Amino acid sequence: MKEKQLDGSVKCYVDEDLKQAIALKLLEEIPNFPLEEAEKIAKGEVDGI
């Protein structure tokens, strides 16, 4: 995040609430990751590779 200060300078910082929300969403989506498909891609077992 960028926040303009009274003196005109800009202060950059990490929005911790947003950071936590993103981390939580990523953790919630782990069970939906297509692991078998990713393993096939890693081994080159996908059609056309």
Secondary structure by P-SEA (a helix, b strand, c coil): ccccccccbbbbbbaaaaaaaaaaaaaaaccccaaaaaaaaaacccccc
